[in-house]
Amino acid sequence: MLGSGGRRLLTTVLQVQRRPFQPSRDMRLVQFQAPHLTGPHLGLESGNGGGVINLNAFEPTLPRTMVEFLEQGEAALSVVRRALAIHLPVLPRAEVTLLAPVTRPDKVLCVGMNYADHCREQNVPVPKEPIIFSKFASAIVGPYDDIILPPESQEVDWEVELAVVIGKRGKRIKAADAMAHVAGFTVAHDVSARDWQVRRNGKQWLLGKTFDTFCPLGPALVTKDSVADPHNLKICCRVNGEVMQSSNTNQMVFKTEELIAWVSQFVTLYPGDIILTGTPPGVGMFRKPPVFLKKGDEVQCEIEDLGVIISKVV
């Protein structure tokens, strides 16, 4: 659900519906709702921050959720390519509510300490193998939804991350074959309760990472063929307009291919599965003194070519 803060953000920040429609060749898939439609629909964002083409109106046989769409593979993608090739009606951005591009995935996998500059920030060695943990899918919210501060934590922190979305099932995938299993990329915010992550729950990270609303995601699933190099993108997090994290995905220790090869040794990856690939330096926990999110804060997580997600803290 989009809270009142999210609606205001869409009205004040994303006034793109006033611009004339500019067709985009990039494939930017979204899940959305609109007052005149029943339930979620699958859409195509007409450029970064643009209006939305209703793909279910263009082809009624398409699924209405991203996971089901990805399960159909190339057959579903070919429909979207046809939609890109013609001029279709565009719903103004202010008239739709963007949901997370993927909801209810089989799993949300995360990678710890996967930026070389983030390791230097902590004065810890760069990991020799990926550090994997997880979030529950119930933590996922939309790109402009609120982050709810849980009363159980006093140390809620920010982490902007590049998220990989799996498009093809696989187990024991070779690194050389990994990109064939990727649908695309999106922006993720790995909200983290540091007290529960590092001191409580036996120092297991799960509970500190998976409170409700702790995984804002979006705005779109940008397909891999629309991203020139996912490992050379500017990545940034701002809190109340102040830049807190600013780096580049070229600082990732383990790239997408290595992560997929590593993780798929242990678990089968399914269409819609999400891998959060780690965060750069600048988190609140390691500031002197530490800084944590408070009610009324606004967090913007942005990745070059993918877009920006904006969350109010309530």
Residue pairs with C-beta under 8 A, 6 or more apart in sequence:
1 145
2 10
2 97
2 98
2 142
2 144
2 145
3 145
3 146
3 312
3 314
5 146
5 312
5 314
6 97
6 142
6 144
6 145
6 146
6 312
7 97
9 144
9 310
9 312
10 93
10 94
10 97
10 144
11 94
13 310
14 49
14 93
14 94
15 94
16 49
16 50
16 51
16 93
17 51
17 92
17 93
17 94
17 95
19 50
21 46
21 50
21 51
21 87
21 90
22 46
22 47
22 50
23 46
23 47
23 84
23 87
24 45
24 46
24 47
24 48
24 50
24 84
25 84
25 226
26 47
26 48
26 222
26 223
26 226
27 44
27 77
27 80
27 81
27 84
27 184
27 222
27 223
27 225
27 226
28 44
28 45
28 47
28 48
28 220
28 221
28 222
28 223
28 226
28 307
29 42
29 43
29 44
29 45
29 66
29 69
29 80
29 101
29 184
29 220
29 221
29 222
29 223
30 42
30 43
30 44
30 45
30 52
30 98
30 99
30 101
30 218
30 219
30 220
30 221
31 40
31 41
31 42
31 43
31 65
31 66
31 98
31 99
31 100
31 101
31 102
31 103
32 40
32 41
32 43
32 52
32 91
32 96
32 97
32 98
32 99
33 39
33 40
33 41
33 96
33 97
33 99
34 41
34 91
34 95
34 96
34 97
35 95
37 54
39 64
40 64
40 65
40 99
40 103
41 54
41 55
41 56
41 64
42 55
42 56
42 62
42 63
42 64
42 65
42 66
42 69
43 52
43 53
43 54
43 55
43 91
43 96
44 52
44 53
44 55
44 80
44 83
44 84
45 51
45 52
45 53
45 219
45 220
46 52
46 53
46 90
48 220
48 305
48 306
48 307
49 93
49 219
49 307
50 90
50 93
51 90
51 91
51 92
51 93
51 96
52 90
52 91
52 93
52 96
52 98
53 83
53 88
53 89
53 90
53 91
54 89
54 91
55 62
55 79
55 80
55 83
56 62
56 64
57 89
58 79
58 83
58 88
59 79
59 83
62 69
62 76
62 79
63 69
63 71
63 72
63 76
65 103
65 104
66 101
66 102
66 103
66 221
66 272
67 102
67 103
67 104
67 105
67 271
67 272
69 76
70 76
70 165
70 166
70 167
70 183
70 271
70 272
71 271
71 272
73 167
73 168
73 271
77 223
97 142
98 142
98 143
98 144
98 218
98 219
99 142
99 218
100 140
100 141
100 142
100 143
100 216
100 217
100 218
101 165
101 186
101 217
101 218
101 219
101 220
101 221
102 140
102 165
102 186
102 217
102 221
102 272
102 274
103 137
103 140
104 137
104 140
104 272
105 137
105 140
105 270
105 272
105 273
105 274
106 137
106 270
106 272
106 273
107 134
107 137
107 267
107 270
107 273
107 274
108 134
108 135
108 136
108 137
108 139
108 140
108 215
108 273
108 274
108 276
109 132
109 133
109 134
109 263
109 267
109 273
109 274
109 275
109 276
110 132
110 133
110 134
110 135
110 161
110 190
110 209
110 275
110 276
110 278
111 130
111 131
111 132
111 254
111 259
111 275
111 276
111 277
111 278
112 127
112 131
112 132
112 133
112 205
112 278
113 119
113 122
113 124
113 126
113 127
113 131
113 253
113 278
114 127
114 130
114 131
114 252
114 253
114 254
114 277
114 278
114 279
115 247
115 251
115 252
115 253
115 278
115 279
115 280
115 281
116 126
116 251
116 252
116 253
117 247
117 251
117 280
117 281
118 251
118 278
118 279
118 280
118 281
118 283
119 125
119 126
119 127
119 253
120 281
121 281
121 282
121 283
121 286
122 286
126 253
127 253
127 254
129 262
130 254
130 258
130 259
130 262
130 263
132 262
132 263
132 266
133 205
133 206
133 209
134 206
134 209
134 210
135 190
135 206
135 209
135 210
135 214
135 215
135 276
136 210
138 210
138 212
139 191
139 209
139 210
139 211
139 212
139 213
139 214
139 215
140 215
140 216
140 217
141 147
141 213
141 215
141 216
141 217
141 311
142 216
142 217
142 218
143 187
143 216
143 217
143 218
143 219
143 307
143 309
143 310
144 218
144 219
144 309
144 310
144 311
145 213
145 216
145 311
146 213
146 311
146 312
146 313
146 314
147 156
147 189
147 191
147 213
147 214
147 216
147 293
147 299
147 311
147 312
147 313
147 314
148 211
148 212
148 213
148 314
149 156
149 293
149 294
149 295
149 313
149 314
150 156
150 193
150 211
150 212
152 193
152 196
152 211
153 193
153 194
153 195
153 196
153 208
153 211
154 195
154 292
155 193
155 194
155 195
155 285
155 290
155 292
156 191
156 192
156 193
156 194
156 292
156 293
156 313
157 191
157 192
157 193
157 194
157 283
157 284
157 285
157 292
157 293
158 189
158 191
158 192
158 237
158 239
158 244
158 245
158 283
158 284
158 293
158 299
158 301
159 189
159 190
159 191
159 192
159 237
159 245
159 279
159 283
160 187
160 188
160 189
160 190
160 235
160 236
160 237
160 245
160 279
160 280
160 301
160 302
160 303
161 187
161 188
161 189
161 190
161 276
161 277
161 278
161 279
161 301
162 185
162 187
162 188
162 230
162 233
162 235
162 249
162 252
162 276
162 277
162 303
162 306
163 185
163 186
163 187
163 188
163 217
163 274
163 275
163 276
163 277
164 182
164 185
164 230
164 256
164 259
164 260
164 274
164 275
164 277
165 182
165 183
165 184
165 185
165 186
165 221
165 272
165 273
165 274
166 181
166 182
166 183
166 260
166 269
166 270
166 271
166 272
166 273
166 274
166 275
167 181
167 182
167 183
167 184
167 271
168 180
168 181
168 183
168 271
169 181
169 268
169 269
169 270
169 271
170 177
170 181
170 260
170 264
170 268
170 269
171 264
171 267
171 268
171 269
172 264
172 265
173 181
173 260
173 261
173 264
173 269
174 261
175 257
175 258
175 260
175 261
176 257
178 256
178 257
178 258
178 260
178 261
179 224
179 256
179 257
181 260
181 269
182 224
182 256
182 260
183 221
183 223
183 224
183 271
184 221
184 222
184 223
184 224
184 226
184 227
185 221
185 222
185 224
185 227
185 230
185 303
185 306
186 217
186 218
186 219
186 220
186 221
186 222
186 306
186 307
187 217
187 218
187 219
187 301
187 302
187 303
187 306
187 307
187 308
187 309
188 215
188 216
188 217
188 274
188 276
188 301
189 215
189 216
189 217
189 237
189 299
189 301
189 309
189 311
190 209
190 214
190 215
190 276
190 279
191 209
191 211
191 213
191 214
191 215
191 216
191 293
192 208
192 209
192 214
192 283
192 285
193 207
193 208
193 209
193 211
193 214
194 208
194 284
194 285
194 290
194 292
195 208
196 207
196 208
197 205
197 207
197 208
197 209
198 208
200 207
200 208
201 207
201 208
215 276
216 301
216 309
216 311
217 274
217 309
218 307
218 309
219 307
219 308
219 309
220 306
220 307
222 305
222 306
222 307
224 230
226 305
227 233
227 305
227 306
228 305
230 249
230 256
231 249
231 250
231 252
231 255
231 256
232 248
232 249
232 250
233 248
233 249
233 303
233 304
233 305
233 306
234 246
234 247
234 248
234 303
234 304
235 245
235 246
235 247
235 248
235 249
235 280
235 302
235 303
235 304
236 243
236 245
236 246
236 247
236 300
236 301
236 302
236 303
237 243
237 244
237 245
237 246
237 282
237 299
237 300
237 301
237 302
238 244
238 299
238 300
238 302
239 293
239 297
239 298
239 299
239 300
240 297
240 298
241 298
243 282
244 282
244 283
244 284
245 279
245 280
245 281
245 282
245 283
246 280
246 282
247 280
247 281
247 282
248 280
249 277
249 303
251 280
252 277
252 278
253 278
254 262
256 275
256 277
259 275
259 277
260 269
260 275
263 269
263 275
284 290
284 291
284 292
284 293
285 292
293 299
293 313
294 313
295 313
295 314
296 312
296 313
296 314
297 312
297 313
298 310
298 311
298 312
298 313
299 310
299 311
299 313
300 308
300 309
300 310
301 308
301 309
301 311
302 308
302 309
